[in-house]
Amino acid sequence: MTTTTTDPAPERLRRWRLVLGGDGADGTGCALSGRDAAVDGALSALYGKGGEPRTGRERSAGLGASAPSVARWLGDIRTYFPSSVVRVMQRDAIDRLGLATLLLEPEMLEAVEADVHLVGTLLSLGKAMPETTKETARAVVRKVVEDLEERLATRTRAALTGALDRSARTDRPRHHDIDWNRTIAANLKHYLPEHRTVVPERLVGHRRAARSVKKEIVLCIDQSGSMAASVVHASVFGAVLASMRSISTRLVVFDTAVVDLTDRLDDPVDVLFGVRLGGGTDINRALAYCQSRITRPAETVVVLISDLYEGGIRDEMLKRVAAMKASGVQFVALLALSDEGAPAYDREHAAALAGLGAPAFACTPDLFPEVMAAAIEKRPLPIPDTA
């Protein structure tokens, strides 16, 4: 029997040709046609001309300066590449080719692959967005928000509900609030064989459910430009927390000014369009506002999400954190709430917070429910090893 094998050399040359581009110096001598040529064209439009970043009108000839040609290119890359690659190429196109302003046109927005980074770019455009584009932009943002809620809401509610239940346990429950299974397990050593019964020395149960909330959570979010992805995730989590009756949630965003967006928490899209990315940073002022709204310190968790570059009064900021912790507040400092890890951040301020017993670390959206559950139960936070 004869076995036919395919020479791998042409395939290797084809791949090297796609990697190296077509500037004649690639050395492969391999010509592309059909789908390969189209893929090469889509890549060259973005990464050609030496791969140097360009802004304004200085764009690659493959994309041109008009929204229709960019929209066609976006359609092409969605045809040739998986969604994860498309999102990377979109971000590169915005950064390298100065295409952010073209996102102000509806046909452009309809062609993009929506993700958290795109939402951050849209938010950064802010008031520059014309009325004709706002509805399309809201639809794009809503799709991303709904996808995030679907992924994160169930786990968040489950983790926090369990934490609230555990934090509410008491060894002096009323009769109807006794957890008999836990009480028997805790008192097995007091079993009396002659009476065939357990005489409990310690009752285990839950405090009677109060009509008021059990915990208060304050999300204090830095809206400087580098925190865009964190703002998106925090807004989604804020809406999820606000939907839980036993938790009172406040959401505050800040730069040099402080804006309370708590009344918009029923719709995280409204929260996001109330954010103004960019500007300075005054963490001390934001924390002062949050501190002034705390009425039950021992039942409150304050979550500061910031890169800690303080434009306000540093010493006052640290004194404020110390005062909150001394009053019983659980204080959590997150350098980022995103999948990308920590951005550049002020290491001196991070070290100072750690010295106060509030270590600052980057947190992924998947880890956030566990962090909040630990804070509610007043146990050590699950800090990632890479922090």
Stockholm file with secondary structure:
# STOCKHOLM 1.0

chainA/1-387         MTTTTTDPAPERLRRWRLVLGGDGADGTGCALSGRDAAVDGALSALYGKGGEPRTGRERSAGLGASAPSVARWLGDIRTYFPSSVVRVMQRDAIDRLGLATLLLEPEMLEAVEADVHLVGTLLSLGKAMPETTKETARAVVRKVVEDLEERLATRTRAALTGALDRSARTDRPRHHDIDWNRTIAANLKHYLPEHRTVVPERLVGHRRAARSVKKEIVLCIDQSGSMAASVVHASVFGAVLASMRSISTRLVVFDTAVVDLTDRLDDPVDVLFGVRLGGGTDINRALAYCQSRITRPAETVVVLISDLYEGGIRDEMLKRVAAMKASGVQFVALLALSDEGAPAYDREHAAALAGLGAPAFACTPDLFPEVMAAAIEKRPLPIPDTA
#=GR chainA/1-387 SS CCCCCCCHHHHHHHHHHHHHCSSSCSCCCCCCCHHHHHHHHHHHHHHCGGGCCCCTTCCCTTTCSSHHHHHHHHHHHHHHSCHHHHHHHHHHHHHHSCCGGGGGSHHHHHHSCCCHHHHHHHHHHGGGSCHHHHHHHHHHHHHHHHHHHHHHHHHHHHHHHHHHHHHTEESSCCGGGBCHHHHHHHTGGGEETTTTEECCSSCCEECCCCSSCSEEEEEEEECSGGGHHHHHHHHHHHHHHHTCTTEEEEEEEESSSEEECGGGTTCHHHHHHTCCCCSCCCHHHHHHHHHHTCSCGGGEEEEEESCCCCSSCHHHHHHHHHHHHHTTCEEEEEEEESTTCCCSCCHHHHHHHHHTTCCEEEECTTTHHHHHHHHHHTCCCCCCTTC
#=GC SS_cons         CCCCCCCHHHHHHHHHHHHHCSSSCSCCCCCCCHHHHHHHHHHHHHHCGGGCCCCTTCCCTTTCSSHHHHHHHHHHHHHHSCHHHHHHHHHHHHHHSCCGGGGGSHHHHHHSCCCHHHHHHHHHHGGGSCHHHHHHHHHHHHHHHHHHHHHHHHHHHHHHHHHHHHHTEESSCCGGGBCHHHHHHHTGGGEETTTTEECCSSCCEECCCCSSCSEEEEEEEECSGGGHHHHHHHHHHHHHHHTCTTEEEEEEEESSSEEECGGGTTCHHHHHHTCCCCSCCCHHHHHHHHHHTCSCGGGEEEEEESCCCCSSCHHHHHHHHHHHHHTTCEEEEEEEESTTCCCSCCHHHHHHHHHTTCCEEEECTTTHHHHHHHHHHTCCCCCCTTC
//
